[in-house]
């Protein structure tokens, strides 16, 4: 079993930056492939980024590539999402998630564990 808890959401102006954190417990963190998804009302939950167990490989949705950076600190059991050059289209609830398999998935259905989410609001 894995428990995930996001933090760091808030309000920011367009062009600004924000960093999200997700703390994991219940399993050896270094065994987990970590993901970020986001969701707005009336829309599907969309893939944002993922990172390999060691942190050596990063994966991004085209919509955030070049602006967002995923990273992890296995000593702190935490994955981060550094978000730069934010736009109102980035406004969403951001979820941390992980999969029981050693692979990356861009589909929400592939995830086995989810955090409760943290809200990011970007104003113009």
C-alpha positions in Angstrom: 0.0 0.0 0.0 1.1 3.5 -0.8 -0.1 6.8 0.7 0.5 10.0 -1.2 0.0 13.6 0.0 0.4 16.6 -2.3 1.2 20.1 -1.1 2.3 23.5 -2.5 -0.7 24.5 -4.4 -1.9 28.1 -4.5 -2.6 31.1 -6.6 -0.1 32.7 -8.9 -0.1 35.2 -11.7 0.5 34.2 -15.3 4.2 34.0 -16.0 4.9 33.0 -12.4 6.2 29.9 -10.9 5.1 27.4 -8.3 6.5 24.2 -6.9 4.4 21.2 -5.9 5.5 18.4 -3.6 4.2 14.9 -3.0 5.2 12.9 0.0 4.9 9.2 -0.1 4.7 6.5 2.6 3.9 2.9 2.9 6.4 1.5 0.5 10.0 2.0 -0.4 9.9 5.2 -2.3 12.8 4.4 -4.6 10.7 1.5 -5.9 8.0 3.8 -7.2 7.7 5.4 -10.6 6.0 8.7 -9.8 3.6 10.7 -11.9 1.7 14.0 -11.9 -1.7 14.4 -13.4 -4.1 17.4 -13.4 -7.8 17.8 -13.7 -10.3 20.7 -14.2 -14.1 20.4 -13.9 -15.7 18.8 -16.9 -12.4 17.6 -18.3 -10.6 14.3 -18.2 -7.7 13.9 -15.8 -4.6 14.5 -17.9 -1.0 13.3 -17.7 1.5 16.0 -16.8 4.8 14.3 -16.0 6.5 11.2 -14.7 9.9 10.2 -13.4 11.8 7.0 -13.1 12.7 5.4 -9.9 16.2 6.8 -9.9 15.2 10.1 -11.3 17.3 9.7 -14.4 14.4 9.7 -16.8 11.7 12.3 -17.1 8.6 12.3 -19.2 6.3 15.2 -20.0 3.1 16.0 -21.7 3.6 18.2 -24.7 1.5 21.0 -23.1 4.1 21.4 -20.3 7.3 20.3 -21.8 9.9 23.0 -21.4 8.0 24.8 -18.7 7.6 22.1 -16.0 10.3 20.0 -14.4 9.7 16.8 -12.4 12.3 15.7 -9.9 12.5 13.5 -6.8 14.4 13.2 -3.6 14.4 9.5 -2.6 16.0 10.4 0.8 12.9 12.5 1.6 10.4 10.2 -0.1 9.2 13.1 -2.1 8.5 14.0 -5.7 8.4 17.6 -6.9 6.9 19.4 -9.8 8.5 22.8 -10.6 6.1 24.8 -12.7 7.4 27.9 -14.6 5.9 30.2 -17.1 2.5 29.4 -15.8 -0.6 30.3 -17.8 -4.3 30.3 -16.9 -4.6 27.0 -18.9 -2.5 25.4 -16.2 -5.2 26.0 -13.6 -6.2 22.6 -12.3 -6.2 20.3 -9.3 -2.8 18.5 -9.5 -2.6 14.9 -8.4 0.4 12.8 -7.5 0.1 9.2 -8.5 2.1 6.0 -8.8 1.8 2.7 -10.4 2.5 -0.8 -9.0 4.5 -1.7 -12.1 8.0 -0.6 -13.0 6.9 1.5 -16.0 5.5 4.9 -17.0 1.9 5.3 -18.0 0.3 8.4 -19.4 -3.2 7.1 -18.6 -5.0 7.7 -15.3 -6.4 4.2 -15.4 -2.9 2.9 -15.2 -2.3 4.4 -11.8 -2.8 2.3 -8.6 -2.5 5.0 -5.9 -3.5 8.7 -5.9 -3.1 11.6 -3.6 -6.1 13.9 -2.8 -4.8 16.7 -5.0 -3.7 20.3 -4.6 -5.3 23.2 -6.4 -3.2 25.5 -8.6 -4.9 28.7 -9.8 -3.2 30.9 -12.4 -4.7 34.3 -13.0 -4.1 36.6 -15.9 
